[in-house]
Amino acid sequence: MTDNELLLSISDLLDNKLRPVKDDIKTLKLQNENDILPRLQNIESCYTSTYRRYSNGMEQLDAIQSDIDIMKKVLQDHSEKLQKIG
């Protein structure tokens, strides 16, 4: 067997051994592209929209807390005035 024939034989052997690995990689790439990435994009979209809602809700909650603090102060003042009258 000549050197070229030996090299060709080794090359064929490696190609045969690596074919399942290449096929698996191709399958993983397709699964990544067709299944995993769209799901991740959907999760990201849901997460960011939820974050925006909660962020806006926190601003509203801060405003409500401020209003409650003012109402408590007014109620305390009115209670003190009513106790002085009564």
Backbone bond lengths (Angstrom), bond angles and torsions (degrees), N, CA, C in turn:
res aa  C-N    CA-C-N  psi(-1)  N-CA   C-N-CA  omega(-1)  CA-C   N-CA-C  phi
1 M - - - 1.452 - - 1.533 107.77 -
2 T 1.318 115.29 131.88 1.458 119.97 -178.49 1.519 110.18 -81.78
3 D 1.310 114.51 167.71 1.461 119.77 178.90 1.531 111.51 -60.63
4 N 1.304 116.20 -41.75 1.473 119.94 179.24 1.520 111.61 -64.03
5 E 1.322 115.86 -41.06 1.461 119.55 178.58 1.523 110.54 -66.20
6 L 1.313 116.38 -39.20 1.463 120.80 177.88 1.528 110.60 -63.84
7 L 1.322 115.95 -45.30 1.465 120.38 178.30 1.533 111.06 -62.88
8 L 1.297 116.62 -40.73 1.455 120.69 178.38 1.520 110.68 -64.84
9 S 1.305 116.34 -40.58 1.464 121.31 178.06 1.532 110.85 -63.75
10 I 1.319 116.25 -44.72 1.477 121.02 177.81 1.524 110.30 -62.89
11 S 1.320 115.97 -42.23 1.457 120.53 178.80 1.527 111.10 -61.46
12 D 1.306 117.96 -43.90 1.474 122.14 177.61 1.524 111.07 -63.33
13 L 1.318 115.20 -42.51 1.461 119.78 178.87 1.528 110.66 -60.98
14 L 1.326 116.13 -46.31 1.471 119.85 178.80 1.528 111.59 -63.39
15 D 1.324 116.01 -41.72 1.469 119.49 177.56 1.523 110.93 -58.97
16 N 1.330 116.06 -43.09 1.467 119.95 179.36 1.523 112.16 -66.61
17 K 1.318 116.01 -38.32 1.467 120.12 179.30 1.525 111.79 -70.92
18 L 1.315 116.08 -35.12 1.472 120.06 -176.43 1.528 113.38 -86.51
19 R 1.315 118.19 -15.67 1.465 121.06 -177.82 1.541 112.26 -55.65
20 P 1.353 119.56 -46.37 1.471 118.29 178.09 1.532 112.76 -62.24
21 V 1.317 116.03 -36.20 1.473 119.59 178.51 1.526 109.86 -65.89
22 K 1.327 116.39 -44.51 1.468 120.34 178.15 1.518 110.74 -62.25
23 D 1.327 116.57 -41.24 1.467 120.25 178.65 1.533 110.71 -63.70
24 D 1.327 116.23 -42.30 1.470 120.17 178.32 1.527 110.91 -62.80
25 I 1.316 116.68 -42.15 1.463 120.70 179.00 1.528 110.20 -63.11
26 K 1.316 116.02 -43.06 1.469 119.74 178.59 1.529 110.42 -62.21
27 T 1.338 116.66 -42.37 1.467 120.80 177.98 1.520 110.88 -62.04
28 L 1.327 116.29 -43.76 1.469 120.13 179.38 1.527 111.44 -64.10
29 K 1.303 117.27 -40.66 1.467 120.88 178.17 1.521 110.85 -62.51
30 L 1.329 116.29 -43.33 1.469 119.98 179.51 1.518 110.75 -66.38
31 Q 1.329 116.72 -41.44 1.464 120.24 178.42 1.524 110.18 -64.21
32 N 1.305 116.03 -41.15 1.462 120.72 177.74 1.525 110.62 -60.32
33 E 1.317 116.11 -47.11 1.461 121.29 -176.97 1.526 112.11 -69.82
34 N 1.323 117.35 -41.82 1.462 120.84 -172.20 1.521 114.84 -92.38
35 D 1.323 117.56 -21.59 1.461 119.80 -174.41 1.525 112.82 -121.23
36 I 1.310 115.92 -55.70 1.468 119.57 -172.13 1.524 112.12 -71.07
37 L 1.325 117.99 -48.89 1.465 119.96 -177.86 1.533 112.92 -61.48
38 P 1.338 119.43 -44.81 1.467 118.03 176.67 1.532 112.59 -60.94
39 R 1.326 116.83 -37.94 1.469 119.39 177.80 1.524 111.39 -65.56
40 L 1.322 116.13 -42.60 1.465 119.46 178.02 1.527 111.36 -62.56
41 Q 1.322 116.11 -39.73 1.460 119.59 177.85 1.519 110.45 -64.20
42 N 1.315 116.97 -38.15 1.464 120.75 177.77 1.531 110.91 -66.04
43 I 1.325 116.12 -43.82 1.469 120.49 177.70 1.525 109.79 -61.18
44 E 1.317 116.88 -44.26 1.467 120.95 179.38 1.524 110.63 -61.11
45 S 1.317 116.26 -43.45 1.459 120.80 179.74 1.528 110.99 -61.85
46 C 1.325 115.93 -45.87 1.473 119.92 178.29 1.526 110.86 -62.75
47 Y 1.317 116.49 -43.00 1.462 120.92 -179.18 1.523 111.10 -62.36
48 T 1.327 116.93 -47.29 1.461 119.16 -177.10 1.524 111.38 -67.62
49 S 1.338 117.98 -37.99 1.469 118.82 178.43 1.525 110.37 -67.97
50 T 1.329 117.20 -38.65 1.465 120.40 177.17 1.526 110.25 -64.68
51 Y 1.318 116.34 -41.93 1.465 119.95 178.33 1.530 110.32 -59.58
52 R 1.330 116.75 -44.64 1.473 119.51 179.44 1.522 111.40 -60.99
53 R 1.337 116.43 -42.79 1.472 119.64 179.26 1.521 110.71 -62.06
54 Y 1.337 116.65 -46.81 1.461 120.00 -179.90 1.525 111.10 -65.52
55 S 1.316 116.59 -37.69 1.454 120.53 178.59 1.526 110.15 -62.00
56 N 1.327 116.18 -46.71 1.466 119.88 177.09 1.523 110.73 -64.73
57 G 1.322 116.82 -37.99 1.463 120.97 178.56 1.518 111.53 -63.75
58 M 1.326 117.17 -36.09 1.466 119.96 178.74 1.526 110.89 -66.09
59 E 1.326 116.75 -37.77 1.467 119.54 176.54 1.519 109.90 -63.27
60 Q 1.333 116.97 -42.17 1.456 120.99 178.27 1.526 110.00 -65.32
61 L 1.332 117.07 -41.35 1.458 120.77 179.62 1.526 110.76 -62.54
62 D 1.320 117.30 -40.93 1.468 120.19 176.95 1.527 110.88 -61.70
63 A 1.331 116.52 -41.51 1.465 120.44 178.98 1.527 110.53 -65.34
64 I 1.324 116.55 -41.62 1.472 120.59 178.84 1.523 110.24 -63.58
65 Q 1.335 116.98 -43.51 1.461 120.56 179.01 1.525 110.96 -61.32
66 S 1.308 117.00 -39.86 1.460 121.10 177.48 1.530 110.60 -62.77
67 D 1.339 116.23 -44.45 1.466 120.47 177.64 1.526 111.36 -61.37
68 I 1.323 116.73 -41.94 1.474 120.77 179.78 1.522 110.28 -64.34
69 D 1.321 117.54 -41.43 1.464 120.47 178.53 1.523 110.65 -60.45
70 I 1.315 116.93 -41.80 1.475 120.99 178.38 1.524 109.96 -65.00
71 M 1.349 116.71 -45.24 1.472 119.96 -179.39 1.522 111.03 -63.14
72 K 1.332 118.20 -38.21 1.465 120.79 177.94 1.528 110.75 -61.68
73 K 1.313 115.17 -43.25 1.475 119.44 180.00 1.521 110.64 -63.36
74 V 1.342 116.24 -45.11 1.460 120.53 179.53 1.527 110.14 -62.84
75 L 1.333 117.79 -42.79 1.466 121.17 179.17 1.524 111.32 -63.74
76 Q 1.312 117.05 -40.36 1.465 120.12 177.96 1.529 109.98 -63.40
77 D 1.321 116.43 -44.81 1.467 120.01 178.72 1.524 110.77 -61.36
78 H 1.323 116.83 -44.93 1.468 120.63 179.95 1.520 111.01 -65.53
79 S 1.316 118.19 -38.83 1.470 121.61 178.10 1.525 110.25 -62.68
80 E 1.319 116.33 -43.44 1.462 119.48 178.55 1.530 110.69 -63.23
81 K 1.323 117.49 -40.98 1.464 120.66 -179.79 1.531 110.02 -66.97
82 L 1.341 117.77 -39.53 1.449 120.67 179.46 1.519 111.22 -67.78
83 Q 1.326 118.68 -35.96 1.464 121.94 177.83 1.516 110.41 -66.82
84 K 1.316 117.36 -34.96 1.464 120.60 178.57 1.515 110.53 -69.58
85 I 1.334 117.30 -34.86 1.470 121.53 179.44 1.514 110.07 -71.98
86 G 1.317 116.35 -42.17 1.461 121.91 -172.64 1.450 113.61 -81.70
